[in-house]
Amino acid sequence: MKRLAATAALALGLLTGPAGAADLTQMTEDERAAFRAEVRAYLLDNPEVIMEAVNLLEQRQAEAAAQADKQLVAENAEALFDDGFSWVGGNPEGDLTLVEFMDYRCGYCRRASAEVDKLLAGDGNIRLVVKEFPILGEASMTSSRFAIAAKQVAGDDAYAQVHDALMELEGDPSEVVLRRLAEGLDLDADAILARMDAPEVTQEIAATRALAQRLQITGTPTFVLGDELLRGYLPADQMEIIAAHQRAEN
């Protein structure tokens, strides 16, 4: 076993490469074969070493990915947090901003909606920015166009109502359904429906798509909380932990 441990130490030296470490290229064929046999024997006797190495590699990869995501957030901060058109809710003066890229036809977005509401109600100091990111087909695009048109025609309060209604809408968002939805909220259905294909609506969706591409976002929901990019659904309690960590760091 001592010989195997020594072999492992030698292998580590070869992998980490400090000055003066053994060099396989300087060994004879017989020495290389013996060395490889010793390494194999050590790993077979101590297979947990392989899992330790795999776990360490995964941890380092996760840390590198998180750091790369933070850099992406920093490079796109203005477009994320203050683009001039995305709806802002929660506490507009909050000390921490949560950005959500969402799609009305996404089941996980619907689940996340309740969790975001819970987070905002429990914290009270989080600013919410909603990014319309329709990626699940024509019904998604129609829903987003209707929501953005409602905001442009009737303002932020109307958008909030339409957003919540679309999150709960069952079935396809046909013109008849959308007209009924608008009228049920006492909104001008004709004006909103007429606005849906306006260039200004298209520009908002295109700008958000371009931002998502820069951030390498391919699915919904995706969140940005502070300087962290969070890919996928998260319950409120996990977002609370991340928010606390963000505040502690800043």
C-alpha positions in Angstrom: 0.0 0.0 0.0 2.9 2.4 0.7 4.2 1.8 -2.8 0.7 2.5 -4.2 0.4 5.7 -2.2 3.8 6.8 -3.5 2.7 6.1 -7.0 -0.5 8.2 -6.5 1.7 11.0 -5.3 3.8 10.7 -8.3 0.7 10.7 -10.6 -0.5 13.8 -8.9 2.8 15.5 -9.5 2.6 14.6 -13.1 -0.9 16.0 -13.4 -0.2 19.3 -11.6 3.1 19.7 -13.3 5.4 21.5 -10.8 9.0 22.1 -11.7 11.1 19.0 -11.3 8.1 16.6 -11.5 8.6 13.2 -13.1 8.1 13.2 -16.9 6.7 10.2 -18.6 8.5 11.1 -21.8 11.8 10.6 -19.9 10.9 7.1 -18.8 11.7 3.9 -20.7 8.9 1.8 -22.1 9.3 -0.7 -19.2 9.2 2.2 -16.6 6.1 3.7 -18.2 4.3 0.4 -18.3 5.2 -0.2 -14.6 4.0 3.3 -13.7 0.7 2.9 -15.4 0.1 -0.5 -13.8 0.8 1.0 -10.4 -1.6 3.9 -11.0 -4.3 1.4 -12.2 -3.8 -0.7 -9.2 -4.1 2.2 -6.8 -7.3 3.4 -8.5 -8.8 -0.1 -8.3 -8.0 -0.3 -4.6 -9.2 3.3 -4.0 -12.1 3.9 -6.5 -13.4 6.7 -4.3 -10.5 8.8 -5.6 -12.2 8.8 -9.0 -15.4 10.2 -7.6 -13.6 12.8 -5.6 -11.9 13.9 -8.8 -15.2 14.0 -10.7 -16.9 15.9 -7.9 -14.1 18.4 -7.8 -14.2 18.9 -11.5 -17.9 19.4 -11.5 -17.6 22.0 -8.7 -14.9 23.9 -10.6 -17.0 23.8 -13.8 -20.1 25.1 -11.9 -18.0 27.9 -10.3 -16.6 28.9 -13.7 -20.1 28.9 -15.3 -21.4 31.0 -12.4 -18.6 33.5 -12.8 -19.1 33.6 -16.6 -22.8 34.3 -16.0 -22.0 37.1 -13.6 -19.8 38.7 -16.3 -22.7 38.4 -18.8 -25.0 40.1 -16.3 -22.5 42.9 -15.8 -22.0 43.5 -19.5 -25.8 43.7 -20.1 -26.9 45.5 -16.9 -28.6 48.4 -18.5 -30.6 46.2 -20.9 -31.6 43.9 -18.0 -32.5 46.4 -15.3 -33.5 49.6 -17.1 -34.4 49.1 -20.8 -37.1 51.7 -20.8 -39.9 49.4 -21.8 -40.1 46.3 -19.7 -42.8 46.3 -17.0 -41.6 47.1 -13.5 -43.4 45.8 -10.4 -42.8 44.8 -6.8 -41.1 47.7 -5.0 -39.9 50.0 -7.8 -37.5 51.5 -5.2 -36.3 48.2 -3.9 -32.7 47.5 -3.1 -32.5 44.4 -5.2 -33.8 43.7 -8.7 -35.3 40.4 -9.9 -35.6 40.1 -13.7 -37.8 37.3 -15.1 -37.7 36.1 -18.7 -41.1 34.4 -19.2 -43.5 32.8 -21.7 -47.2 32.6 -21.0 -47.4 29.1 -22.4 -44.6 27.7 -20.2 -45.9 25.5 -17.4 -42.9 26.2 -15.2 -43.5 30.0 -15.7 -47.0 29.5 -14.4 -45.7 27.7 -11.4 -43.0 30.4 -10.9 -45.5 33.2 -11.0 -47.0 32.2 -7.7 -43.5 31.8 -6.2 -42.4 35.3 -7.4 -45.6 36.8 -5.9 -44.8 35.0 -2.6 -41.2 36.3 -2.7 -42.3 39.9 -3.4 -45.0 39.9 -0.7 -42.6 38.4 1.9 -39.6 40.6 1.2 -41.2 43.9 0.3 -37.9 45.4 -1.0 -37.4 43.7 -4.3 -38.0 45.4 -7.7 -39.4 43.1 -10.4 -38.7 43.5 -14.1 -40.7 41.2 -16.5 -39.2 40.3 -19.9 -41.6 39.1 -22.5 -39.8 36.1 -24.1 -42.2 34.1 -26.3 -40.4 31.0 -27.4 -43.0 28.2 -27.4 -44.8 28.9 -30.6 -47.4 31.1 -32.2 -49.7 31.1 -29.1 -46.8 32.4 -27.0 -46.1 35.2 -29.5 -49.8 36.2 -29.7 -50.0 36.3 -25.9 -46.9 38.5 -25.6 -48.0 40.8 -28.3 -51.4 41.2 -26.6 -49.7 42.0 -23.2 -47.3 44.5 -24.7 -50.0 46.1 -26.7 -52.1 46.5 -23.5 -49.2 48.2 -21.8 -48.6 50.5 -24.7 -52.3 51.4 -25.1 -53.5 51.5 -21.5 -50.4 51.6 -19.2 -48.6 49.6 -16.6 -51.7 48.8 -14.4 -53.4 47.3 -17.5 -50.4 45.3 -18.3 -50.3 43.8 -14.8 -53.9 42.7 -15.1 -53.5 41.3 -18.5 -50.2 39.5 -17.5 -51.9 37.8 -14.6 -54.9 36.8 -16.7 -52.8 35.4 -19.5 -50.9 33.3 -16.9 -54.1 31.6 -16.0 -55.6 31.4 -19.5 -56.5 27.9 -20.6 -56.7 27.2 -24.3 -55.5 29.2 -27.3 -55.4 33.0 -27.2 -57.8 33.5 -30.2 -59.0 37.0 -31.1 -62.4 36.2 -29.6 -60.8 35.0 -26.3 -58.5 38.0 -26.1 -61.3 40.4 -26.8 -63.4 38.9 -24.0 -60.4 39.1 -21.7 -59.8 42.8 -22.5 -63.5 43.6 -22.1 -63.6 41.8 -18.8 -60.9 44.1 -17.5 -62.7 47.2 -18.8 -59.9 47.8 -21.4 -60.4 49.0 -25.0 -60.2 45.7 -26.8 -60.3 47.3 -30.3 -57.3 49.5 -29.5 -55.3 46.7 -28.0 -56.0 44.2 -30.8 -55.1 46.8 -33.4 -51.8 47.6 -31.6 -50.6 44.0 -31.5 -48.8 44.0 -34.8 -47.4 47.6 -34.4 -43.6 48.0 -35.0 -43.2 49.2 -31.4 -44.5 45.9 -30.1 -42.2 43.9 -32.5 -39.3 46.0 -31.4 -39.8 45.2 -27.7 -39.9 41.5 -28.4 -36.9 41.7 -30.7 -34.8 43.6 -28.2 -35.6 41.0 -25.5 -34.7 38.2 -27.8 -31.4 39.8 -28.6 -30.7 40.3 -24.9 -31.5 36.7 -24.2 -29.2 35.6 -26.9 -26.3 37.6 -25.5 -27.0 36.1 -22.1 -27.2 32.6 -23.6 -30.8 32.1 -22.4 -32.6 29.3 -24.2 -35.5 28.5 -21.8 -38.1 29.9 -19.5 -38.4 30.8 -16.8 -34.9 32.4 -16.5 -34.2 34.8 -13.7 -31.5 37.4 -12.9 -31.4 38.2 -9.2 -28.9 40.9 -8.4 -25.8 39.8 -10.3 -26.7 36.1 -10.5 -28.2 34.4 -13.6 -30.6 31.7 -12.5 -31.6 29.3 -15.2 -34.9 27.5 -14.5 -37.7 27.3 -12.0 -36.9 28.2 -8.4 -39.3 28.2 -5.4 -39.6 31.3 -3.3 -37.6 30.0 -0.4 -34.5 29.4 -2.6 -34.8 32.8 -4.1 -35.0 34.2 -0.5 -31.7 32.5 0.3 -30.1 34.0 -2.9 -31.5 37.4 -2.1 -30.0 37.3 1.4 -26.7 36.3 0.0 -26.7 39.1 -2.6 -27.4 41.7 0.2 -24.7 40.3 2.4 -22.2 40.6 -0.4 -23.2 44.1 -1.2 
